[in-house]
Structures are given as structure tokens and as C-alpha cells.
Amino acid sequence: MNAITPKARPPKDINVSITLRTCRNSGPFLSQRRSRESGENTADSSLPYRTRNSRHRIPGPTVDRNAEPDRNRSRLPPSRCCPTPTYVGAAPTPDGGAAACVRTYPCDSFMSDMRHSGLSHISTLPTVGGVSAAANKKLIEDIFEQMSQGDTRAMREAMADDFRWTFPGNWSWSGTWEPKSVVLNELLRPLMTQFTEYRSAADFVIAEDDRVVAQVRAHARTTRGEPYEQTYCFIFRIADGRLTEVIEHCDTALVERVLQRVGG
């Protein structure tokens, strides 16, 4: 028969001390630390709390065992955040094994930090040049609200001096008109003289940073009596509340069939 080897025992010169420690927001936990009889102080409350997978170091003061627990402390149930606790470090046990020395829920602690430090519900509304995406969206909505009533001045008045208008692609109207004076005199005025009536309204408007996208439907009639039912996708760029650029996508076949090209 094989001889049974007894389990190894820890050296006699090693003591295991248990210190009640606390994380600032996630409640108390137990930590076990090893020390040699050389006099090392293992119960130093100034030692920081640290999790295995985190670089954050949060000081943990010693807890008064006789103090009443803080029942008003807000924390997430561990099961909602970290179903599996994190164990850090180990200490020898009499049977030769190892005992976990820290049992924590690091993301629970992190969420508590956010709540207690006032970091929750922070507005993420993007701003560019001091103007929010919501303000840019409102500008475009207002422009097409007026244009839906036949007032085409709204677009013109919102243009910056360096405004430019682009028709992308490879068709007869492709190109860029700039600055504002060229857009007005060589593109928009010659274009609008081809209509007896013109109204356009936005189906929807989407804004992100300094870009605003609008799907727009036009209901118009040309001077030759032809209906002009157009659908546009305008991509605007806005700076400091002024239009600096628009890229127009539209039914190019309808444009070439019904309208005369402008701009030479």
C-alpha cells in the first residue's frame, strides 16, 4: 500500500490576522494578511483597498464594530452587477490550503462611487462652438416650418457668408456653389424663377454634433404648369447658429426632366 503523505502545514513563524476593513461605498469586507513575527504591522488602516482587475485605489478606513450600520447607504445588489465576486490574495490555512482574503464586487463599488460623487445623469448632449445639437436641430426645423408656408427667405437668412451648396455625384447638376453670394445669385434665384409656387416641409430631422440631416418633401409647380413633387435629403453643417454647408441629395431624374440647369 502507498504511504499517505500528511498535508503540509504553514511555517510556525507565520501568523494570520483578520482585519475588518471597509470600501467607501460598498460596505465592510474581511481581509486576511500574513505577517512574520518580525513585527510588521498588518492592521494598518492606511493601506488602500484594491481589486484584482482595477487600477483604482480607494482608501478604506477601519470600521468601528460598535457603530450602528448606515442603513441609508445606497448600493446596488451584487447580483445585479457582478454575480461572481472577486477574490484578491490568499493566506495559508491549517490544512495546507489557502483562504481568500478579500471578497468584493468591484463594479458595485464603482457604481456607488458614481452615485455618491454626483456623476450619474450627466448630460451627454454634444456641443460644437457653444451650440448644442438640439439647437442646431431646432434651427433646421424652424427653417422648414417657414418654407412649408411658402417663405423661402428662412434658408437665405440662416446662411453664413462662407456658405456653400453641393450636389454630389456624376450628373448634369453636380458641383459646388460658394460662397453665399454665388449660391444666391447663380443657383437659388435662377432656380426659383422656374416655379410659380414652391413649398417644402421636413418629414424628420436628425442632429449629431454640427451635422443635421433632414428628409424634406417639396410640393411645387413650374412655370410650364408641370408638377414638381421632389424628395430631398439635406445634410447641413452648422457653426455658431449659422449654416455653413449643405449637401443635397434628390431625385436627379426629375430635376433633369422638369428643370433647366442653372449656373452655366
N, C-alpha and C positions, 0 to 999 in steps of 0.2 A: 504493500500500500504506500501511496505517496504521502510524504510528511506534510502536515498542514503548517504553513508559514504564518505566524501571527502577524496581525496588522501592525504597520509602523505607527509609532506614537510620536507626537511632536517633541522637540527638544525641551528639556525641563527649564531652560533659561528663557523660554518664550511665554509671555502672559497674553491672554486675550481679554481686552477690555471692551465694554459695550457703553457707548455714549449716546444719549438721546440728543439728536440734532434736528434742526428744522429747516425746511426750504421756505423762503419768504412768503410764498403764496400757495404752496401745495401741502401744508401741514407737516407734522413731525414724521421722522423716519429714524430707523436704527442704523447705526454704523458701527462695525466692529473693526478695530485696528490692532495690529500686532506691535508689540514693543519688546525690546530686550531689557534686561534688568540693569541697563547702563544708565537708566534714569531719564529716558526720553519721555516727554510729556505727550501722551496720546489723546488727552481730553481737551486739547487747546481749542476753544470755541472760535478762534480767529481763522482756523483752517476753512477754506472755501468748499462749498458743495459743487460737485462736478459730475455730470453724466458721461457715460461712455461715448455716446455719439454726438456730443455737443461741445462746442468751444466756449459756450457761455459759462462764466464762473459767477455764482450767486452766493454772497456771504450768508452763512447760516448761524445765527446766534443760538446759544444754549437755551433750552426751554425750561422754564420754571415748572416743575412737576406739580406743584401745589396750586398753580394758577388755574382759574376757570377757563375752559376752552372757548375760543372765539367762534360762536355759532353763527355769526353774521358774515363770516368769511365766505366769499364767493369762489367756487371752484367747479370744474367740470367733473362729472363722474368718470373715473379712469376707463370704464368700459366704452365710453363714447369717443375717447380719443386714442388711447393706447391700450388695446386689450391685453397686450403682453408687457409686463413690467420689465424694466432694465435693471440688471444686477451689476454692480461695479465692485471689483476687488474680491478677495476671499481671505478667510482666516482658517487655520487648522482646527480640526475637531478632535476629540479624544480618540475616535476610532480611525484616525488617519485620513479622513476625508477633508472636505473644505466646505465652509459655510459662507453663503453670500453675505456680504457686508453692507450693501445698500440696495434698497428696493424702492425704485422711483418710477414716476410716469412723466418723463421729460416734456412731452408736448402739452400735457395737462398744466404743468408749471408754466410753460411758455404762454399758453392762452390766458392763464391767470395774470401773468405779467402785463399782457396787453390790456386786460380789463382794468386792472388797478392803475396803470400808468396813463389811462385815457387815450390809448391808441386805437380802440375799437370805434367803428363807424366813422372812420376818417373819409372825407370826401375825396373821391378819385377823379372828379371832373377835370379833364385836361384843360390847360390854358396855354395860349400862344400869344405872346406880346401883350399879356394882361387881359385878353379877351377869351372867354370860355367857349368851348364847342357849342354849348347851349345858346349862347348869344349869337354865334355865327349861324346856327340853325334858324334862330328866330329872324335874323336879317333876311335870309332867303325866303322863309315863309311869308314874311311881310311883303317882299317884292312881288311874289307871285299872287298874293292876295289882291294886290292893287292891279296887277296885269290881268287877273281874271275879270276885272271890271272894265278892261279896255284902256287902263292908264299905263302906257309904256314908258313914262318918264321915270318910274321907280328904278328900273335897271340902270338907266343912264346916270341918275343922280348918285347911285351907290358905287360907281366905278372910281378907282384911283387913277391918278394921272398916267401911271405907267401900265395901265390895264391892257391885257391882250386877249384876243379871241382866236381859238384854234379849231379848225375842222381836221381831225386826224384821218389817216387812211390814204388811199390812192384813187381819187375820183376827181371830177371836174372842179369841185369847190375846195379841195384840200389846200391847206395853207394856214398862215397865221397873220392876223392883222394887229398891229400895235404901233404906237401907244393909244391912249383913249381917243385922241383927236382923229386918228386914222380909222379906228373902229367905228366911230360915229359917222364920219364923213364919207368913208369909202365902203362901208359894209352895211350898217344898220339903216341909215337914211335911204340909200338906194333900194335896199331890200323892202322896207316898209311901204315905199311908194307903190309897190306891186299889189298891195292889198287895199280893199275898200273897208274891211273890218278885220280886226285881229284880237283874239283873246286867248290867254293861256293860263292854265291852273295846274298846280303841283298835285300829283297823286300822293307822293310821300317825299320826305326829306330826311336824309341821314347825315349826321355830322360826326367827324372824328378829327381832333386836333384842329388844324387850319383848313381842312378839306370838308366840303359839303357836297353831297350828291343828291340830286333831285330828279325824279321822273316827272315829266311835265307833258300835258296834252294840250295841243293848240286847236282851236276851232276858228277858222278864218275863211275868207272868200277873196279871190284875186280880182283884179280889175277886169279880167275877161269873163268873170262870172263863175270860175271853177272853184269848187270846194277844196279847202286845204285842211285836211284832218291829219295833223302830224303828231308823232310821239317822240319826245326828246329824252335823252339822259345827259344832264348837265353836270359837270364836275367843276365846282368852283374852288378857288383858293382865296382865302380872306386874311388880311393883315390889318390889325387895329381898326376893325369895323368897316373896312373898305374892300371892295372886290379888286383883286389884282390879276386874276386869270380865270378863264372859263374854257373848258374843252367840251365841245358839243358833239354828241352822237345822235343821229336822227335817221329817218327813212330817206336814204340818199336817192333811191329810185323816184320817190315822189318829188323831191326837190328838182331833179333834173327834168322830170316830165312837165312840171307845172310852172316853175320859176325860171327867170332869166338870170344867168350868172352875173354877179356884181364884182367889182374890184378889178376890172380889166380882163 
